[in-house]
């Protein structure tokens, strides 16, 4: 490589095994289609094939708006984009070097998933990272992008190695001859010195990096969840999605929800359509399983998961654009957790961004062992209450051994707007009881955080303790004797943080939590252990459905509330 060779940034993808360039395009741009890209000669002599063309050309969306007050706008104003792709044969595979807007013309599912991420993690040492995108699957999925101003160690990026999925990574490779910078998810962005006649050699180097397992030495946590490749397993897992959709259409509870499969820029503003089943473009402003299910019902959609995967799309446009364009498959926006196998040999899986991930066994066993070691208590017991609000009302009216602190806010010393809720109930056994309906739209992980924040304030801030004692006295005089005075030393082991989670029973009658709620629980347990405060958990059995609740109520042992499960399918903001 000469010094005159120009530094370039290429975007490289890898076709799946057995796929050819003809398989790489969407129907709209496929060979022989009306908008097919033109194949042009490639003279580098390496068997490569070049396709090039105009991808789109549309009047700008803002034109109609401006014409309302300025009708004589110039003609011929268009937004547009061209693109090209070079397919490079390397062994029995094809690499694809992409230019411009050609990604719009490509069929994502013809290409290797996580190709760019794997190349990056294999070629970049842990202390040379520059950017990292992470996702945390839960009842509400969190995604974040952390960027450093210079190469940094992975620990500096705030990775929760128990919970986080690596989505995109970027950094400086250990071998400067390979590249000066790489970043990737499904595609790889590589900055290196290369000319077109050396594309084949560079693609061979890239694919060699892809096949390595170097990442397992420094990024072992990435394999806590492995992507499922087996078609028969995916079919079984997809069947659980189909059942969840049927349940939601019937008004039943389900943990299925939707989230963008990538980090999005909400400042741009956009409109969304759910397409592919005759919905005719109803406008929405954010992804929501409730909206999607409502559209399925409105359009009387009767198809199964195969049709949803193949045809259902989320289309979007920014407010200044004229046309909606395909953004994601609906399936790629689903987040769901399920299991396969019988008791004792169950395997846990999570669907995120269009891929099923299997939880690695040793990781699963470690989490389950830690969760099972937590003390179990029975303070509330089985209930006929359908949600957290009704349960709190019932306990307040019927339990003299508890004082209700739900919605009571206290500020620590020198803080005006912290508004910390001490707990939902405080007991005469000195339990700080935090309650959550585990079937609601919010993440159970938020409950864990509430317990930690409250405990931290209780042990570290005498002003908080003083206000808490006064608050309890004002609600139930005499109950404050169970709390220390602000000047007293807190005997930490005398108090306990109790998490009470309402859950409907599984089909076999047992109670449990979603696996990733158990994962996030470990962080809270570790923090509380550092505080020296014991922790316990109670799984509170609630009715599996409104019909069950009504039957129990008719039997005379419970709440007569009439709220349904509509909030189960609401997305949290």
Backbone torsions as a table, in degrees:
resi	resn	phi	psi	omega
1	UNK	NA	123.6	-178.2
2	UNK	-85.5	162.3	179.1
3	UNK	-67.0	-22.2	-179.2
4	UNK	-77.9	-12.3	178.4
5	UNK	-62.0	129.3	-173.7
6	UNK	-76.3	141.9	173.0
7	UNK	-76.6	125.3	-177.3
8	UNK	-130.9	156.1	171.2
9	UNK	-112.2	118.6	-179.5
10	UNK	-109.6	150.0	173.5
11	UNK	-109.8	117.2	-171.3
12	UNK	-121.9	136.3	173.9
13	UNK	-126.6	167.7	-178.3
14	UNK	-128.9	121.9	175.9
15	UNK	-66.9	144.9	176.3
16	UNK	-62.0	159.1	178.0
17	UNK	-58.2	136.4	178.4
18	UNK	85.0	-8.8	179.2
19	UNK	-89.2	146.3	179.3
20	UNK	-116.2	168.6	177.6
21	UNK	-54.1	-34.1	179.4
22	UNK	-62.9	-26.5	-179.9
23	UNK	-82.4	-7.2	-167.0
24	UNK	-82.9	-12.0	-172.4
25	UNK	-104.4	154.4	172.0
26	UNK	-70.5	167.8	-178.8
27	UNK	-56.9	-37.8	-176.7
28	UNK	-63.2	-35.0	-174.7
29	UNK	-111.3	10.0	-178.3
30	UNK	-65.6	155.6	175.8
31	UNK	-52.1	136.9	-179.3
32	UNK	77.5	-4.1	173.8
33	UNK	-77.8	162.5	-176.4
34	UNK	-58.9	-34.4	-177.0
35	UNK	-108.3	25.2	180.0
36	UNK	-58.1	140.8	175.2
37	UNK	-72.3	152.0	-177.5
38	UNK	-86.0	129.8	174.9
39	UNK	-83.3	129.7	-177.6
40	UNK	-121.5	158.6	-178.5
41	UNK	-63.2	148.7	174.5
42	UNK	-127.6	114.2	-168.9
43	UNK	-98.3	13.6	-179.1
44	UNK	-78.3	-9.2	173.3
45	UNK	74.7	22.5	-177.9
46	UNK	-113.2	14.9	179.3
47	UNK	79.1	10.9	-178.4
48	UNK	-75.4	159.8	178.8
49	UNK	-129.6	132.9	-176.7
50	UNK	-111.0	129.7	174.4
51	UNK	-123.0	135.6	-174.4
52	UNK	-147.0	150.7	177.5
53	UNK	171.8	177.1	175.9
54	UNK	-81.9	125.0	-176.5
55	UNK	-87.1	-43.5	177.3
56	UNK	-156.3	157.6	175.7
57	UNK	-157.9	109.5	-174.2
58	UNK	-135.2	151.6	170.0
59	UNK	-62.9	142.9	-179.4
60	UNK	-67.0	146.7	-177.6
61	UNK	-64.6	-26.2	-177.4
62	UNK	-79.9	-7.8	-177.3
63	UNK	-60.5	-47.5	-178.5
64	UNK	-61.7	-37.1	179.8
65	UNK	-63.7	-47.9	-177.7
66	UNK	-68.9	-31.0	-179.1
67	UNK	-67.1	-16.6	177.4
68	UNK	-64.1	-29.9	-179.2
69	UNK	-117.9	-7.6	177.8
70	UNK	-143.1	78.6	-171.3
71	UNK	-68.3	-16.5	-174.9
72	UNK	-98.9	48.1	177.2
73	UNK	-70.8	151.0	-179.8
74	UNK	-65.1	147.3	176.5
75	UNK	-79.0	167.2	173.5
76	UNK	77.1	20.4	175.8
77	UNK	-92.0	120.4	-177.6
78	UNK	-138.5	147.7	163.4
79	UNK	-97.0	139.6	-175.9
80	UNK	-157.9	168.0	179.3
81	UNK	-155.9	134.6	175.7
82	UNK	-105.8	167.0	179.6
83	UNK	-159.9	164.4	177.9
84	UNK	-151.9	155.0	176.0
85	UNK	-142.4	135.4	176.3
86	UNK	-111.9	120.3	177.2
87	UNK	-93.6	120.6	-176.3
88	UNK	-110.2	117.7	176.9
89	UNK	-75.5	128.4	176.2
90	UNK	-132.4	105.6	-174.1
91	UNK	62.3	-127.3	179.4
92	UNK	-98.6	16.3	-179.2
93	UNK	-120.3	164.3	174.4
94	UNK	-121.0	122.3	167.4
95	UNK	-87.2	150.9	179.4
96	UNK	-125.6	117.3	176.2
97	UNK	-96.2	120.7	-168.7
98	UNK	-109.2	142.6	-179.6
99	UNK	-131.7	147.3	174.8
100	UNK	62.5	-135.2	-175.0
101	UNK	-98.9	23.1	-174.1
102	UNK	-65.5	-20.6	-179.7
103	UNK	-58.1	-26.8	178.3
104	UNK	-64.4	-30.0	-176.5
105	UNK	-88.4	-8.2	-173.1
106	UNK	-95.7	146.0	176.3
107	UNK	-86.7	105.7	-175.2
108	UNK	-54.6	-32.5	-172.8
109	UNK	-83.2	1.2	171.0
110	UNK	-87.8	-8.0	-173.3
111	UNK	-111.6	154.9	180.0
112	UNK	-64.3	130.2	176.1
113	UNK	-80.6	146.5	177.2
114	UNK	60.6	22.6	178.2
115	UNK	-62.2	-51.7	-178.5
116	UNK	-64.7	-37.7	178.6
117	UNK	-64.1	-43.6	-178.7
118	UNK	-65.3	-43.1	178.1
119	UNK	-61.3	-42.1	-178.9
120	UNK	-64.0	-48.8	-177.2
121	UNK	-69.0	-26.6	176.3
122	UNK	-77.0	-29.3	-172.9
123	UNK	-101.6	-17.5	-177.0
124	UNK	-106.7	124.5	175.8
125	UNK	-70.1	160.2	-172.6
126	UNK	-62.7	-23.6	-178.5
127	UNK	-96.7	13.3	-179.8
128	UNK	-122.0	22.8	178.8
129	UNK	-77.5	145.7	177.2
130	UNK	-119.4	-27.8	-177.3
131	UNK	-150.1	144.4	-179.5
132	UNK	-149.1	125.0	172.4
133	UNK	-102.5	131.2	-177.2
134	UNK	-127.4	149.3	174.5
135	UNK	-129.7	141.3	179.0
136	UNK	-120.1	98.6	-179.4
137	UNK	-66.9	135.3	176.1
138	UNK	-167.4	-170.5	177.1
139	UNK	-57.9	-31.7	166.3
140	UNK	-122.5	124.3	-176.5
141	UNK	-86.7	130.7	177.5
142	UNK	-106.5	136.2	176.0
143	UNK	-126.9	141.7	-179.8
144	UNK	-145.4	152.1	175.0
145	UNK	-121.4	124.8	178.8
146	UNK	-117.8	125.7	-179.2
147	UNK	-124.0	139.1	179.4
148	UNK	-108.7	150.2	-179.3
149	UNK	-75.8	-16.0	174.7
150	UNK	-150.7	169.0	-178.4
151	UNK	-53.7	133.4	-175.4
152	UNK	-142.0	161.2	178.7
153	UNK	-75.4	152.7	-177.2
154	UNK	-58.5	-29.9	-179.8
155	UNK	-63.4	-26.1	-178.3
156	UNK	-73.6	-9.6	-175.6
157	UNK	-94.4	3.6	175.9
158	UNK	67.9	35.5	-179.2
159	UNK	-72.7	128.1	168.9
160	UNK	-90.6	99.0	-171.2
161	UNK	-69.9	-10.4	174.1
162	UNK	-84.1	-32.1	-167.4
163	UNK	-114.3	-27.5	-166.2
164	UNK	-85.0	141.0	167.9
165	UNK	-98.6	130.0	173.3
166	UNK	-77.0	127.5	-177.7
167	UNK	-109.9	-47.3	179.8
168	UNK	-138.7	140.6	176.9
169	UNK	-137.9	150.8	176.9
170	UNK	-147.7	146.7	179.1
171	UNK	179.2	-170.1	-177.0
172	UNK	-98.9	119.6	-179.3
173	UNK	-63.4	151.8	177.4
174	UNK	-67.7	-25.5	179.2
175	UNK	-104.9	104.4	-177.2
176	UNK	-65.7	-21.3	177.9
177	UNK	-71.0	-24.9	178.6
178	UNK	-73.6	-48.3	-179.2
179	UNK	-170.8	158.1	173.8
180	UNK	-90.6	-21.5	177.6
181	UNK	-160.0	141.3	174.2
182	UNK	-136.4	150.0	174.8
183	UNK	-153.5	145.3	-178.9
184	UNK	-170.5	159.1	170.7
185	UNK	-128.1	-100.8	171.7
186	UNK	-80.2	-40.8	174.4
187	UNK	-98.2	163.1	179.7
188	UNK	-115.8	127.4	169.6
189	UNK	-99.0	119.9	-175.2
190	UNK	-128.6	125.6	177.6
191	UNK	-102.8	116.4	-173.8
192	UNK	-157.9	168.4	175.2
193	UNK	-89.4	117.2	-177.4
194	UNK	-161.7	145.4	173.5
195	UNK	-114.7	161.8	-176.5
196	UNK	-54.7	-33.0	-179.0
197	UNK	-73.9	-5.6	177.9
198	UNK	-113.8	10.6	179.2
199	UNK	-58.7	-39.5	-177.9
200	UNK	-62.1	-46.0	-179.9
201	UNK	-62.2	-42.2	-178.7
202	UNK	-66.7	-40.6	178.7
203	UNK	-64.7	-35.8	176.9
204	UNK	-63.7	-39.9	177.0
205	UNK	-63.6	-43.0	-177.9
206	UNK	-63.6	-46.2	-179.4
207	UNK	-65.8	-33.5	175.5
208	UNK	-61.6	-42.1	177.4
209	UNK	-64.1	-36.9	-179.3
210	UNK	-61.8	-36.1	-174.8
211	UNK	-80.8	-9.7	-178.3
212	UNK	-76.4	166.5	175.5
213	UNK	-121.4	25.2	-178.8
214	UNK	-56.8	-34.3	-176.8
215	UNK	-57.4	-26.2	-175.5
216	UNK	-66.8	-19.3	179.4
217	UNK	-77.1	-39.1	-172.9
218	UNK	-113.5	-14.9	179.7
219	UNK	-129.3	44.9	-174.8
220	UNK	-59.7	-30.9	-178.8
221	UNK	-60.5	-21.1	179.1
222	UNK	-59.9	-30.7	-177.1
223	UNK	-89.3	7.8	171.6
224	UNK	-56.4	-29.6	175.4
225	UNK	-131.1	119.5	-177.8
226	UNK	-105.7	138.3	-179.8
227	UNK	-67.1	134.1	-179.1
228	UNK	-80.8	129.3	-179.2
229	UNK	-109.3	-25.5	-172.5
230	UNK	-70.3	124.3	-175.4
231	UNK	-63.5	-39.8	-177.9
232	UNK	-66.8	-36.0	176.9
233	UNK	-67.4	-42.6	179.1
234	UNK	-61.3	-38.8	178.4
235	UNK	-62.1	-41.9	178.3
236	UNK	-65.0	-41.4	-179.9
237	UNK	-67.4	-40.4	178.7
238	UNK	-63.7	-28.9	177.4
239	UNK	-61.8	-32.2	178.3
240	UNK	-69.8	-31.6	175.2
241	UNK	-67.3	-43.3	179.1
242	UNK	-59.5	-41.8	178.3
243	UNK	-65.3	-41.0	-179.8
244	UNK	-62.0	-40.2	178.9
245	UNK	-65.6	-41.7	177.1
246	UNK	-62.2	-41.0	178.6
247	UNK	-61.4	-45.2	-178.9
248	UNK	-65.3	-39.1	177.7
249	UNK	-64.3	-29.0	179.1
250	UNK	-87.7	2.1	179.4
251	UNK	84.3	12.5	179.5
252	UNK	-89.7	168.6	-178.7
253	UNK	-79.6	148.5	173.4
254	UNK	-159.1	149.0	177.1
255	UNK	-86.2	0.2	179.0
256	UNK	-64.2	130.7	174.1
257	UNK	-144.8	179.3	-174.9
258	UNK	-126.3	145.6	175.9
259	UNK	-151.3	151.9	175.1
260	UNK	-58.6	137.8	-179.0
261	UNK	-76.2	2.1	178.9
262	UNK	-150.7	165.9	177.1
263	UNK	-69.3	130.9	-178.0
264	UNK	-118.0	157.8	179.1
265	UNK	-96.9	99.1	-175.9
266	UNK	-72.6	-14.3	178.8
267	UNK	-72.3	-17.0	-179.3
268	UNK	-74.1	-28.1	-176.7
269	UNK	71.8	141.3	-179.7
270	UNK	-163.0	161.0	170.0
271	UNK	-111.3	146.4	-179.0
272	UNK	-120.9	146.3	169.7
273	UNK	-125.3	143.6	166.8
274	UNK	-98.6	115.9	-173.4
275	UNK	-121.0	166.2	173.5
276	UNK	107.2	2.1	180.0
277	UNK	-143.4	29.7	175.6
278	UNK	78.5	27.9	-176.2
279	UNK	-81.2	-17.8	173.6
280	UNK	58.2	37.9	164.7
281	UNK	71.2	48.3	169.7
282	UNK	-71.3	132.3	-176.3
283	UNK	-82.4	135.7	171.4
284	UNK	-134.3	160.5	-176.7
285	UNK	-110.5	-9.4	177.9
286	UNK	-156.5	158.5	178.2
287	UNK	-69.8	137.3	178.3
288	UNK	-157.2	128.9	176.8
289	UNK	-63.6	-31.7	178.7
290	UNK	-62.9	-44.9	179.3
291	UNK	-65.6	-42.3	-179.1
292	UNK	-63.2	-46.2	178.9
293	UNK	-62.8	-39.9	177.8
294	UNK	-60.2	-40.1	178.0
295	UNK	-67.1	-41.1	177.3
296	UNK	-59.5	-42.5	-179.7
297	UNK	-69.5	-41.5	-179.7
298	UNK	-61.7	-37.2	-177.9
299	UNK	-91.6	4.3	178.7
300	UNK	54.4	43.4	179.8
301	UNK	-70.6	128.3	-177.0
302	UNK	-117.0	1.0	-175.3
303	UNK	-73.4	175.4	-178.7
304	UNK	-106.1	-168.8	-174.3
305	UNK	-66.5	-31.3	179.3
306	UNK	-61.9	-43.2	178.7
307	UNK	-68.5	-37.3	177.3
308	UNK	-61.6	-45.6	-179.8
309	UNK	-63.5	-39.5	-173.2
310	UNK	-80.2	-38.4	-167.3
311	UNK	-116.9	-27.6	-173.0
312	UNK	-78.2	128.3	-174.7
313	UNK	-131.9	152.2	167.4
314	UNK	-101.7	119.2	175.3
315	UNK	-107.3	150.8	-175.1
316	UNK	-146.6	158.3	170.6
317	UNK	-151.3	142.1	172.3
318	UNK	-71.3	161.8	-174.8
319	UNK	-64.2	-21.6	-179.7
320	UNK	-99.1	12.2	179.0
321	UNK	-105.1	153.2	-175.3
322	UNK	-86.8	-34.4	-173.5
323	UNK	-124.8	151.3	171.5
324	UNK	-76.9	140.2	175.1
325	UNK	-126.6	153.4	-178.6
326	UNK	-64.2	130.2	-178.7
327	UNK	-109.5	-53.5	-179.0
328	UNK	-145.1	159.0	161.6
329	UNK	-70.7	144.4	174.0
330	UNK	-57.1	-41.2	-179.1
331	UNK	-57.8	-35.7	-179.5
332	UNK	-68.7	-15.4	-179.2
333	UNK	-95.2	-6.7	179.7
334	UNK	-74.8	142.4	169.2
335	UNK	-126.8	126.1	-175.2
336	UNK	-157.0	146.8	178.9
337	UNK	-122.5	136.9	-179.8
338	UNK	-154.2	176.9	179.3
339	UNK	-130.8	156.4	170.8
340	UNK	-128.6	146.7	177.4
341	UNK	104.9	164.9	-179.6
342	UNK	-84.6	169.2	177.5
343	UNK	-53.3	137.9	179.5
344	UNK	90.1	-23.1	178.4
345	UNK	-130.4	22.3	179.8
346	UNK	-66.8	141.6	174.6
347	UNK	-118.2	139.2	-174.2
348	UNK	-100.3	142.0	-178.7
349	UNK	-137.1	151.9	174.3
350	UNK	-135.3	137.7	175.7
351	UNK	-99.4	125.6	177.7
352	UNK	-151.4	132.7	176.5
353	UNK	54.2	37.3	174.6
354	UNK	84.3	1.4	179.4
355	UNK	-122.3	140.2	169.7
356	UNK	-88.1	135.0	177.0
357	UNK	-117.4	135.4	175.0
358	UNK	-96.8	130.5	178.9
359	UNK	-73.4	124.9	-177.0
360	UNK	-62.3	137.7	-168.2
361	UNK	-59.9	-47.4	-177.3
362	UNK	-64.8	-35.5	176.2
363	UNK	-65.2	-46.5	178.4
364	UNK	-59.5	-46.9	-178.2
365	UNK	-62.1	-38.2	-179.8
366	UNK	-64.4	-42.9	179.9
367	UNK	-68.0	-44.5	-178.7
368	UNK	-64.2	-40.5	179.3
369	UNK	-62.4	-44.5	179.8
370	UNK	-64.8	-41.0	-179.4
371	UNK	-66.8	-41.8	-178.5
372	UNK	-69.3	-18.5	179.9
373	UNK	-80.4	-12.4	-179.6
374	UNK	-72.8	137.8	179.9
375	UNK	-58.4	136.0	174.5
376	UNK	-102.2	136.7	178.9
377	UNK	-129.3	161.9	173.4
378	UNK	-127.8	98.6	178.5
379	UNK	-108.3	-40.3	-178.4
380	UNK	-94.7	-48.9	-177.4
381	UNK	80.6	177.9	179.9
382	UNK	-58.3	140.8	-176.6
383	UNK	-133.0	154.2	171.7
384	UNK	-97.7	-0.6	177.8
385	UNK	-67.6	141.6	-172.9
386	UNK	-91.0	-18.0	-178.0
387	UNK	-153.4	174.4	-175.3
388	UNK	-62.2	-41.8	-178.8
389	UNK	-59.2	-45.8	-179.7
390	UNK	-68.1	-35.8	178.9
391	UNK	-64.9	-42.9	179.5
392	UNK	-63.3	-42.1	177.0
393	UNK	-60.1	-42.8	-178.1
394	UNK	-65.4	-45.2	-178.8
395	UNK	-66.6	-39.4	179.5
396	UNK	-61.7	-37.0	-176.6
397	UNK	-81.7	-19.7	-169.1
398	UNK	-121.1	-7.1	-173.0
399	UNK	-121.2	107.2	178.0
400	UNK	-75.6	-16.9	-178.3
401	UNK	-84.7	3.5	-179.1
402	UNK	-126.0	148.4	171.1
403	UNK	-120.1	130.0	-176.0
404	UNK	-79.3	125.0	176.0
405	UNK	-121.6	9.3	175.9
406	UNK	-58.7	132.6	179.5
407	UNK	70.7	7.1	173.9
408	UNK	-90.8	119.5	-174.5
409	UNK	-107.7	136.9	179.8
410	UNK	-131.2	136.4	176.7
411	UNK	-98.9	133.7	173.6
412	UNK	-66.5	174.5	-178.6
413	UNK	-60.7	134.9	176.4
414	UNK	64.2	19.4	177.0
415	UNK	-125.6	128.6	-173.8
416	UNK	-95.4	-32.8	-169.2
417	UNK	-125.0	25.6	-179.8
418	UNK	-70.5	-40.2	176.4
419	UNK	50.7	56.8	179.8
420	UNK	-81.5	129.3	173.8
421	UNK	-88.9	117.0	-175.6
422	UNK	-57.9	-41.3	179.9
423	UNK	178.4	178.2	173.9
424	UNK	-82.9	-39.5	175.9
425	UNK	-142.1	144.8	170.5
426	UNK	-113.8	135.3	-174.1
427	UNK	-105.1	164.3	177.1
428	UNK	-73.6	-3.6	172.6
429	UNK	-96.7	10.0	177.7
430	UNK	68.9	36.5	175.7
431	UNK	-97.4	129.8	169.4
432	UNK	-91.7	106.3	-171.1
433	UNK	-101.0	120.4	178.5
434	UNK	-110.9	124.0	-174.5
435	UNK	-110.6	149.4	178.5
436	UNK	-154.2	135.1	170.3
437	UNK	-80.1	108.3	-175.6
438	UNK	-70.5	-2.4	176.7
439	UNK	-104.0	5.2	-177.9
440	UNK	-84.6	179.0	-172.1
441	UNK	-76.3	-24.3	-176.7
442	UNK	-79.5	158.9	-179.0
443	UNK	-75.7	140.3	174.9
444	UNK	-62.8	-27.9	-180.0
445	UNK	-59.1	-26.3	177.1
446	UNK	-65.3	-34.3	177.3
447	UNK	-63.7	-44.2	178.7
448	UNK	-56.9	-43.9	-178.1
449	UNK	-64.1	-38.9	178.8
450	UNK	-58.6	-43.5	179.8
451	UNK	-63.6	-39.1	-179.6
452	UNK	-68.3	-46.5	-178.3
453	UNK	-62.5	-43.7	179.6
454	UNK	-63.6	-45.2	-179.4
455	UNK	-63.7	-39.5	179.0
456	UNK	-60.5	-46.8	179.6
457	UNK	-64.8	-38.9	-177.3
458	UNK	-63.3	-42.6	-175.5
459	UNK	-86.8	-20.6	-171.6
460	UNK	-106.9	-13.8	-171.4
461	UNK	-128.5	109.0	-178.3
462	UNK	-68.0	-29.6	177.5
463	UNK	-65.3	-39.0	176.3
464	UNK	-62.4	-43.9	179.8
465	UNK	-64.2	-38.9	179.1
466	UNK	-62.7	-46.3	-180.0
467	UNK	-67.2	-37.3	179.3
468	UNK	-64.4	-44.7	-179.6
469	UNK	-62.4	-41.8	179.1
470	UNK	-66.0	-39.0	179.8
471	UNK	-63.9	-45.8	179.9
472	UNK	-62.9	-41.5	179.5
473	UNK	-62.2	-39.1	-178.8
474	UNK	-69.3	-26.9	-179.1
475	UNK	-86.8	-44.1	-177.2
476	UNK	-144.4	91.4	-175.7
477	UNK	-56.3	135.4	-179.0
478	UNK	97.4	-23.2	-178.2
479	UNK	-73.2	-18.6	-177.2
480	UNK	-67.8	-13.4	-180.0
481	UNK	-64.6	-17.4	180.0
482	UNK	-83.6	-1.4	179.6
483	UNK	-115.9	148.3	179.4
484	UNK	-73.8	150.8	170.8
485	UNK	-70.3	160.3	-176.1
486	UNK	-61.5	-26.2	-178.7
487	UNK	-90.2	-9.9	-178.9
488	UNK	-80.2	151.9	171.7
489	UNK	-76.2	136.2	179.6
490	UNK	-79.6	119.0	174.2
491	UNK	-85.0	94.3	-166.3
492	UNK	-61.7	-36.8	-176.6
493	UNK	-71.6	-10.3	177.1
494	UNK	-78.2	-15.5	-176.2
495	UNK	-110.2	162.5	-177.3
496	UNK	-147.8	138.8	171.4
497	UNK	-94.3	120.6	-179.1
498	UNK	-116.0	124.6	175.9
499	UNK	-100.7	121.0	176.8
500	UNK	-111.9	116.1	-176.8
501	UNK	-115.5	123.2	176.7
502	UNK	-79.0	127.7	179.5
503	UNK	-141.6	137.0	170.9
504	UNK	-72.7	150.4	-179.7
505	UNK	-69.7	150.0	172.6
506	UNK	-70.8	175.8	-177.1
507	UNK	-58.5	-31.1	-179.3
508	UNK	-87.6	4.6	176.9
509	UNK	90.7	-5.6	-179.4
510	UNK	-84.4	164.1	176.2
511	UNK	-113.1	147.5	178.8
512	UNK	-164.6	179.2	177.3
513	UNK	-120.4	152.8	171.5
514	UNK	-56.8	145.7	-174.2
515	UNK	-56.7	-43.1	-174.9
516	UNK	-74.4	-17.5	169.6
517	UNK	-71.0	-34.5	175.1
518	UNK	-67.6	-36.4	178.7
519	UNK	-62.8	-49.7	-179.0
520	UNK	-66.2	-26.0	178.7
521	UNK	-62.8	-32.7	-176.8
522	UNK	-61.6	-37.1	178.7
523	UNK	-63.1	-42.7	178.9
524	UNK	-65.2	-42.2	179.7
525	UNK	-61.2	-42.0	179.7
526	UNK	-63.6	-41.3	178.6
527	UNK	-64.6	-44.7	-179.6
528	UNK	-65.9	-33.7	176.0
529	UNK	-64.0	-37.6	176.8
530	UNK	-64.5	-32.8	177.6
531	UNK	-75.0	-18.1	-177.2
532	UNK	81.4	20.6	179.9
533	UNK	-107.4	127.0	178.1
534	UNK	-62.8	156.9	179.6
535	UNK	-134.0	145.1	178.0
536	UNK	-142.8	166.0	-177.9
537	UNK	-138.0	144.8	172.6
538	UNK	-130.9	122.7	171.9
539	UNK	-89.7	114.7	-172.9
540	UNK	-98.1	114.0	-178.5
541	UNK	-71.3	124.7	176.6
542	UNK	-115.8	165.9	179.5
543	UNK	-59.6	142.3	179.1
544	UNK	-72.0	-21.5	-179.6
545	UNK	-156.6	168.7	176.7
546	UNK	-61.8	-35.0	179.8
547	UNK	-62.9	-41.1	177.5
548	UNK	-63.8	-40.6	-179.7
549	UNK	-63.6	-42.6	-180.0
550	UNK	-65.1	-38.2	179.3
551	UNK	-64.4	-42.7	179.2
552	UNK	-66.1	-39.2	180.0
553	UNK	-64.9	-39.9	177.6
554	UNK	-62.8	-28.7	178.6
555	UNK	-75.0	-10.2	171.5
556	UNK	93.0	22.4	-178.8
557	UNK	-131.1	54.5	176.2
558	UNK	176.1	-168.0	-176.3
559	UNK	-74.4	148.3	179.8
560	UNK	-109.0	22.6	-179.8
561	UNK	-61.7	155.8	-175.4
562	UNK	-120.3	18.6	179.1
563	UNK	-79.5	141.6	-179.3
564	UNK	-95.7	-159.5	-175.6
565	UNK	-105.8	25.4	-177.3
566	UNK	-57.7	-33.4	-176.6
567	UNK	-70.9	-11.5	-179.2
568	UNK	-62.5	-34.0	-174.6
569	UNK	-104.6	14.8	174.7
570	UNK	-85.2	138.4	174.6
571	UNK	-83.1	138.4	173.1
572	UNK	-77.8	151.8	-179.2
573	UNK	-71.0	NA	NA
